[in-house]
């Protein structure tokens, strides 16, 4: 059956297929598409049996058209839905297609097969070894660069360059980094070919080839930097001529939304390659502005998404604030729901990231001024009961960034209080989706650890604000919500964030607040456990979190989210021990010993070791060992309904009344593991 399908496809594939001609032509097109679908379906569902049949059919025939049809059938399957299982075609391509492609003195009709081999290799990059992909890539470069190459082969090779270069950019570096060819002649050739063809698809492939060259350049620049080789920061040599070509390209593509989006993608790669500085940034902004007003057609959304990607890539370079700030209100407006534009599913997370990028690259006053309007625009997304992974990541990133900037500021509670209320509590009652989801709960917990590190008083105030808004402003509800925060952050695995959690929780020990008393064992237990883990040799060897990023915005964000803990990492144990000493001095050493005695024996031993190693003289004696339960004691509060009244006055904790509790945030029957 498969032999018949391949043969039938071969016979009719190159017939004229014009929708403007007769019904017979339309029927021929429908038959062609049906045969393509059938061939792809057989190869996908029966890969293990069907693929060897097609490969053997190719090897056993001398017919160029049948060989062409075999490669076309496999390539279509890879292009549409892929093969049914992972296969490696490297050996077959190297031993069968390689010799045919490089054959000297081949007859003129061999160009038909050359064109199809080039096309096939572009579709099969996931089935080939990185070495083979790289070899074919540079063969394609030679084909494109040689004036005597058949024009059809040359165009096909140029169109295939993008997929090959994409694959190379993601693969390990195999070639000598010092021997990079000059990209300028190839870029000029691709632009000349672009002007010589009319097909939008082919013109788009040629432009993608230029973008692929820049991706490959960036991958090699990163490799040079890792290897500490000179020249990693040298601008892409073909950057200036490509930048000069952008405006003529935008004019030449006319009304084609597809080609406009690809030109904008090329501009985005130029920005990432740091070409043009402020001049390129201003030009990029001119391209972004009209994209944000596109209609809700499929092509309009595609162009708007390309503009949003260029916007993010521009902010990645941390440009001058005065250049990019005028466009900021547009991102906030698009996130609101009264602008009349229906955003695509991918657009909302990207726009939230763009708003967050502005907070990262601007000064703190920008955040104080503009965070309220930005956060107001995402309230409906926070309150949603369903979040895609991308949306959840974008929301948590914004919360972490703004909390890192404003965590110690007086304005923090007024700005972030409504946000955390939405994050913890659903509008209909119970727990909100973001806090219920494990991954986002951890990230939100870490954002609050950053607040505690900067200002433990602000952490208490924001919890109080949330509870009062829900009508539960009593001590026991406060202890419960604190308990659930401690439970979330106790599972931290990342070295840098672990130190933030240790610093944040230990900062709470310095607050003279009776409502924290019952949670003292949990806080000391978490600090002891995490600090003990952090000091293990294997954890101390994990230094990746301290390595600077190549991109300016990413580096600013890395430093921002670390809240300075990278600069005091070696002093964190001593800091924690001094805070414990302060706590003991405040409550009295006898009471302190009684509280420590509630810890499990293993944590008491770890705390004793940390005390002996890091505490300065005149510290509280932690040698006493008391028989205690294995689990830390926690406040036990029976559930009961919420108070219906809402007190919006001064946020002040009141003594527990009528055993008020928060639906969905009741204490678990067993305590979290330490």
N, C-alpha and C positions, 0 to 999 in steps of 0.2 A: 504494500500500500504506500509506504513512504517513497519507494522508488518512483511510483506513478505520480505522487504529489510533486516531487522534485522535478520530474520530467514535464508535467503539465505547467508548472510555474515557469519553467525555462521557456516553454513554447509561447506563452502569451504575455510574459512580463513586459516585453519591450514594444508591445503594440501601442498605437496612439491611444491616449486616455484623456480626452478632453470633454469636460462637461458642457462645452458649447457646441459639440457636434451631435451626431445622431444618437438615438436610443441604443443602437447596437454598441456604440462606444461606451455608453454608460453601463450597459450590461457587462461588457468586457471588463470594465473597471471593478464592478461588483464581484465578478468571478475571480479576478486576480486577488482581491482582498480576502475572499473566502478561502482561496487556496493558501494564501499566506497564513491565515489564522489556523487552518487545518494542519499545515506543515509544522508551525510553531507548537501547536497543541500536542502533536504526536511526539516531537522531540522533547517537550517538557515532561509529558506524562511517562514516557518510556525511554528516558535518556540512556540508561545502561544498555538497552538493546538497540535503540534507533540510531544513536550517534555513531557507533562503529559502522553501521550500514552506510551512512552518508559519507563517512571518511573513506571507506573501502570503495564506494562508488566513484569518489573523486580520483583515487589513486589508480583505478583500473580502466579509466577511459582516456582517450586522446582528444575527445571533443572539448574544445574550449568553452562552448556554450554550456555543456553539461557540468564541467568543472565550475564555471561561473555560477550555475544554478545551485550546486552543492554548497558553495561558500555563502551564497545569498540566503539559503534556507537556514543554515546554522546562525549566521549573523542576525537574521530577523528574529530568531528565537531569543538570542542574547539581548537584542534591543527591546523586545516587547516585554516578556515576562521572565526571561532567563531560562536556563536549563533546570531540569527537575532536581539535580544534585550537583555538588561542586565537582568540577573536572579540571584537569590540567592538560592543556593542549600544547604545552611548550615544546615537547619532543617532536610531535607531529608537525607543528608549524616550522620548527627549525630544520627538520630533515626533509620535509616535502615542499612546503611553500617557499622556504628560504632559497633553495637552489633555483626554483622556477623564477623567483623575483629577480635574482641577480644574474640570471643566465645571459651570457654575452652572445651577440649575433642572432638573437631571437627574431623570428619573422614579425612583420609589422602588426599582424593581427594579435600578437601576444600582448599588445597594450590593453586589450579587453580584460585579460586575466590579471595583468598588473594592477589595473584600476580596482578590480574586485578584491585582490589580495590586500591592497592598501585599506580599502573600506572594511574588510573583514577584521584586520588586525586592530583597527580603531574600535570595533564593537567587542573584541575578545580580550581586552586588556586585563579583565579580572580572571581570565583563564590562563594567562601567560606569566612566566617568571619575570621579576623586575629587570633582570639582565637582558632578556629577550626584548622586552618593551623598550628599553633604552637603546638597544641596537637598532630596532626598527625606527625609533624616533629620529635618529641621526641619518638613517637612510632616507627618511621622508624629507628631512631638511635638504639633503643633497638633491633629491628629485625636484623639490620646489625651486632651488637656487639655480639649477642648470637650465639655461635658455633653450637648449635643444630638446628638452624633454617634451613628449607629447602633451598637448595642452590639457586634455581630459585627465591624464595621469597626474599632471602637475597640480591641477585644481583639486583632484581627489586627495592627493598627498597633503596639500595645504589644509584642506578641510579636516583631515584626520589628525593633524598636529595637536589640536586642542586636547582631545581625549588622551593621546599618548603623553603629552606634557603634564596633564593632570595626574595621570598614574605615576609618572616619574616623581612629581613633586611630593607625593604621599609616600613614596618608597624610600628605603635606605639609600644613602649616597653611594654609588658604585664607581663613578668615574673620578679621575684626578681633579680636584677642585681648582688647581692652578691652571688647567687647560680649557677654560670655558671659551667657546667661540664667540666672536663679535656678533651681537644680535642685530646690529643696524642693517646690514644687507638683507637679512631675511625679513625684517619688519617692513622695509621698503618694498620688497617683492610682494608681501601679503597685501599691502595697501594698493599696489598696482593691479594685482589680480582682482581685488575688491572692485576697482573701477571698471574692470573689463567684463564683469558678469552682471546679469540681471536678476538671477534667482535670489530671493530674500533668504532662503535657507542656506544656500551656498555662501552668500555674502556674510551671513551670520556666523557660519563655521570659520570663515577666514578671520573675522574679528576675534572669535573665541581663541584662535591660534595665538593672536597677540597677547590676549589675557593669560593664556596658558604659559607663554614664555615668561611673563612676569611672576606667575606663581612658582615656576621652576627656579627663577632667580632668587626669590625670597626663601625657598627651601634650602638652597645652597648657601645663602647668606647666613641662615641660622646654623647650618652645619659648620661653616667657617668660624663662626663665633664660638661654638662649642669646642672646636679644636684649637681655639686661640690662634687662628691664622689671620694674617693681615688682610685688609681689604674687605672685611665682612660688611662694613658700613659704606662702601663705595656705591653711589647711586647707579641705578640701572642705566647702562650706556645708551640705550635707545629711548630713554624717558622723554627727552626734550622733543624729538621728532614725533613721538606718539602724542604728546600733549598738544603740539601744534596742529596735529591732524584731527583732534576731537571736534572742534567747531565745524570744519568743513564736512566731517563725517555726519554730524547731526543735520546739517543742511542737505546733504546728498541722500539721506535715507527717506526724506519726504514724510509721509504720514504713517509709515510703518512703525507701529508700536513695538513690534518684536525687535526690529533693528535698533530703535532708539534705546530700548532697555539693554541691549548688548553693548552699545556705545557707552552707556552709563556704567555698565559693569567694567569696561576697559578703564574708564575714568577712576573707578573705585580701586582698581589694581594700581594705577599710577599713584594714587594717594597713599596706598599701603607701602609702595616702594619709595615714598618720601620724595617724589619728583615735584619740583616747582614751588615748594614752600607756600608763602602767603598768596602768591598769584594763582597757584593751582587750587588753594582753598577757596578763594573768592569765585573762581570759575565753577568749582564743584557746587557751591551754594546757588549759583545761577541756574545750574542744571536741576538741583533738588526742588527749588521753589515751584516750578510749574508741574512737576510730577505729583505733588501733594494734592492737586486739584483735579486729578483725572476722574472721568466718569466711572461708573460701576460696571463697565464691560469687562470681559475677561482680559482683553489686552490692556485696558486701563489699569486694572489691578496689578497686572504684571509690571507695567511701567512704574506704578507707584511703589511696588515692592522693591524694584531696582533702585529707585530714588532713596528709599528708606535704608537700603543696604549701604549706598554711597554715603548717606548721612552718618551712619554708625562708623563706617571706616574712616571718615573724616575726623570724627570725634576721637577715634582711637589714637590719632596723632597728637591729641591735646593741643589744638590750635589756639591762637589768641582769642580770649573770651569776647572781645569787642567785635570780632569777625562773625562769630557763630551765634551770639546771644539773640540778635534780632529774629532768628528763625525759631527760637525756643517756644514762643506761644503757639506756633502752628502744631507742634507735637502734642501740647496739652489739649488744644481744641479738637484734634483728631480723636483723642482718647475719650472725649465727652460724647454724649449720645444725641446732641441736638444740632449737629452740623449737617445732617442729611446724607452723609456718606456711610455706606455699609462697609465696614472693614473686613478684610479676609481674616481667616483664623490665624494665619502666621503674622499678620500685621500688628495685632495688639501687643504680643510680647516684645516685638522689635521696637515699637514706639515707647513702651515702658522702659526698655533698656536705653533708648535714646535720652529720655528724660533723666534717667539715673546717671548717664554719662555726663550730662551737664552739671549735675551735682558734684561729680567727682572732679571735673577739670576746673570748676569755678571756686571762688573763695567762699568761706563759711557764710558770709553775709548774703550771698546769692541764695544759699540754701534756706536761710532764715526767711528771706523775702519771698521766694518762689515755691518752697516746699508745700505750703498750705494749698495753693491752687493745683499743684501737681498731684498731691495726694487726694484732693477732692475728685480729680478726674478718674481715679482708679477705684473709688469706693465701691462702685457696683461690681467690679471684678473681684474685689476682696470678699464681698458678701455672697458671691456666687457659690452654689453648692457643688459645682463641677468645674474643675480646672484641668486643662491639658498640662503635660509635663513642662512645656515651654513657658506657659503662662505662670505656673507655680514658681518656676525658677526666677522669672523676671520679677514677680511680686516680692519674693523673698530677698532678692538682690537689692531692690529699692529700699526695703525696710532696713536691711543691714547697713547700707551706705548712709542713709539719712540718720539712723540711730548712732552710727559711728561719728558723724559730723556734729550732731546736736546733743549727744548723750549727756554732756556736762553743762549744757546751756540752760538758762532760765526758761527759754521758750519751748524746751523739749516736751513737757507734758501737754501744753496747749496744742502743739502741732501733732505729736505722735499718739496722744491719748485716744482720740477717736479711731485711729488706725488699729491700735492694739485691741481696742474693744471689738472691732469687726473681726479681727484675726482670732480672738478667743471665743466669742459668743455669736451664735447664729441669731438672726433677727426673730425667728419663730420660737426661740428658746433652745437650750442645749448647746453643744459644742460646735463651733464653726468648722467648715471643711478643712481650712488650712491648718488648724491646730490638730484636727483629727488625723490628718495624713502624716505618717511617720517622718518622711523626708523634710517636709516643710516645717513640722513641729520642731525638729532639731535646729533648723536654720533660724527660726524665730527665737528659739531659746538662746542661741548664740548671740543674736542681736541684743537681747536683754542682758546677756553677760557683758557685752561691750558697754552697755549703759551703766551697769553696776560697777565696772572697772573705772569709768570716768566719774560717776556720781551715784553712790549707793542710795542717797536720798531721792534722786530722780527715779530710780527703779521703784522704790516704795511708793512714791507719789503716783507713778503711772499705774501701778497695780490698784492703788486706792481709787484713782479716777475711774478705771474700768469697772470696779465693783460697785461704786456709787451709781454709775450710769445704768447698771443692771439691777439696782435696788438691793444690793447685798453688802453695804459698807460696814461690816462687822469684823471683829478680830478673827473669828474662826474661818470665815470665807477668805480673808487675807492669807491666813496660814495655809489653807487648802491650795490656793492658786500659786503661792510660793512653792509649796511642796511639788506641784506638778511641773513647775519650771525647773526645779532642782532635779527632778526625775528625768526630764528631757536632756539636760546638759550633762548629766552624769555619764552618758554613753559616748562622749566625744572621743574620736580616734585620731584626728589630725593634730600633729605636734604643736603648731602655732595656735590653733583655736583652743587646744587643751590648756595652754598657759593663760590665754585670755579668760577661760572659765575659772581657772585656779585663782587668778587675780581678782576677777569679779566676785566670786563667792567669798573669798577671804576678806574683800572690802566690806561685805555685809556684816562681818564679825565686829567691825569697828563702830557700827551704828548702835547707839543706846536706845533700843526700842524693845519694850517688854514683849510685844507680839512675836518677836523673832526667837524668844527663849526656847520654845518647844522644838524649834527647827534647828537649834544649835548642833545636836548630834549629826543630823543629816549634812549640814554645811561642813562641819569638821571632817566627817567621814568622806565626803566627796573630795575635799581638798587633799586629804591624806592619801586616798587611793590614787587620784590623778597625778599628784606630785611624785608619788612613789613610782608610777609607771613612767613619767617623764624623765626620771633620773636613770632609767635602765640604759645600759650601753647601746643597745640596738635602737632605742628611741633617740638618744643623743646623736646617733650617727645620721638620723634623718634630717638633713639640712636643706632639702629642696625648697621648703617654704620660705627660706631666707634668701634665695637667689633672686636677683633683680630680673624684671621682665624686659624684653627688647622694646616693647611698645610703650609709649609714654603714658597713655591713659591707664593701661593695665598696671604699670608700675605705681602710678599715683594711687590707684585703687588698692593694690596690694599693701602699700604702706598705710593707707587710711584704715583698712579693715583690721590690720594688726594692732592698731591703737598704741604703737610704740613698744609692744611687748617684745619685739625682736631686738630692741636696743637694751632691754633689761633682762633678757632671758637668763643670764647667769646669776642674776641677783634675785630671781623670783622665789627660790626656797627661803632665803634669808628674810625677804619681805613678808612671806606668809608666816614664818615663825615669829617675827616681830609683831605682827597683827594678833597672833594668838597670845603673845605676852601682854599686849595692850588689853586684850579681852580679859585675861586672867587678872590683870591689875584692876580692871574696872569692876568685875563682879566679885572679886575675892578669890584667892587661890583654892580655898577649900571647896567653894561652890564650883569652881572651874574643874577640879578633880572629880567631883561628883558627875558633872556633865560628860567629861571624857570617859568616865567609867561606863557610860551607856553604849559606848562603841563596842563592836565585836572585838574579841581578843586579838585577832590578826591585825586589825586596824590600830589598836592600841600599841602593838609592837612596832608597826610601821611608823606611827607618830613618835614613839620613843626614839627610834633610830634617826628620824629626821631632826628631832629636837637636839639630839646629841651632836649631830653633824653640822647644823646650820644656826642654832640659836645662840645669840651672844650671851655673855655672863648675866647672872641675875634673872634668868628666864624661869618660868614656872616649872617645877619638877614634874616630869611626866613618867616617872618610873613606876608609879603605883599600878598594880594589876588587880582588877576587880572582876569577879565572876559575873559575866553579863550574858544576856540572851544573844543568839547569833544575829538577830535582826535588830536594826536600829528602831527605837520606839518613835512613833509619829502620832500626831494628834488624831484621835478617832472621833468623827463627827457624824452622827446619824443624819440621813437625808431628810429634807423637808422642803416645802414649796418656797419659792422666792417671794419676797415682799413686793407687793404690786406698786407701792409708791416709789417715786424717784426723787432723791434729794440731790439737787443740782447746785447746792451751795458750796461752802468751803469743804474741801475733801479732808475729812477727819475720820479716822477709824473709831468706831463705837464698840463697846463691849458686846459680846454675842447675845442675841435676843432670840428666843424661841427656836434655837438650833437652826438658824437659816443656813441653807446650802445652795450650791450652784448646780443645776441639772447637768449631768454629764461630767462633772468635775469632782465627783465624790471620791474620797480616799479609796484606793484599791485595797482589796482584802489582805494582800501581802505587800510588804514594803519593797521598794526597788532595790535591786542588787547593788552592793558596793564591793 
